[in-house]
């Protein structure tokens, strides 16, 4: 049973919403941290401002008393400091705020607020060594401490005056302002989330539309529709994918045509020798043709031709699958060519042969496969070049050592190949018109096999018209990849 999977459009929508929610949450947390830090600094600064009159009065008292015995919460001097701080706090609140509206829940105001001052209304004092002289340890946990100095001795610290909760947002209106800021940001976050959700729906649909079109196109390809779709003007990855799909459709159409032509050509190449063998055998059975040595030689020749065609097809199919084995070793390329030339010495007597090579043209290769390559090239030259004892053909072979590898130039004399036919020389079962009309014409697989052998040795082959009037093949093998 197949598990139900979410459509890609829903996945994109969920990803957009998750990303937006994460971003809004991160902004909210960062804003809260920054706001709390800034507001706490503001509260501390306001508290220090309110302490200035208290510190001034503290210095006056110290000048009068000339000791610290009066630093006690029950002393009249300390109570005067408390009154001064409360008066300054009440005056600042009256200047900076309006009278608040009555609360809907009808709850009574806090104790400190009924007296007209905030809850941070207690003062403490501790010595330089940290000894608490005024206040209880349980109350000074969140106090804000401001240093005070001896009036007569500049720079000598006397102790610290502390304000209860002086670094915290404890006032009613400060707390209300901070609460309102948080509520406003929550509303903004909700609005941003809703807008993102509304925009994500058409945006996800816009992203998925070309993907659905490509999915439909893929189904058409599987059903055999290789037509090229209208190009979509896009400069993103989906546009590149559309171009790749068009290239795939074109390649599949070409492969289909090549496969059909390949099957037709194979059947034609096999039918011809089979028809000849059948006709000769039937003639012998009917007594029309005598079963003598000449006819048997003719049958044997047709069977050899059929066997060679089947072997070439088998070798080509194995090469395409990568099943051909290659046992490579370091060899001198000119020596391999000389072996092939020596085997066809009698046939090359009708040619003016020119073989030039540079020293130390080593190649890491399979000697057997390279010999097969040169045999096919020689067979192609001997078969399709006009040569006789009176009018000899020409064959020129050059082996050059390059910086990056070895280059082999193979060219022969007329007849040549038309320019429009050169590009198809390495196609399977392709033969030029002149070759098809020849009695000794091959199957058209020789150059295709040569190309596979060259590619297996990390080489490249290029065909062009020869200066001698025939065909010129330039083959380059690379050292580093060979």
Buried (B, 14 or more C-beta within 10 A) or exposed (E): EEEEEEEBBEEBBEEBBEEBBEEBEEBBEEBBEEBEEEBEEEBBEBBBEBBEBBBEBBBEBBEEEEEEEBBBBEBEBBEBBBEBBBEBBBEBBEEEBEEEEEEEEEEEEEEBBEEEBBBBBBBBBBBEEEEBBBBEEEBBEBBBBBEBBBBEEEEEEBBBBBBBBBBBBBBBBBEEEBEEBEEEBEEBBEEBBEEBBEEBEEBBEEBBEBBEBBEEBEEBBEEEEBEEBEEBEEEEEBBEBBEEBBEBBEEBBEEEEEEEBBEEBBEEBBEBBEEBBEEBBEBBEEEEBEBEEEBEEBBEEBBEBBEBBBEBBEBBEEBEEEEBEEEBEEBBBBEBBBBBBEBBEEEBEBBEBEEEBBEEBEBBBBBEBBBBBBBBBBBBBBEBBBBEEEEBBBBBBBBBBEEEBBBBBBBBBBBBBEEEBBEBBBBBBBBBEBBEEEEEBBBBBBBBBBBBBBEBBBBEBEBEBBEBBBBBBBBBBBBEEB
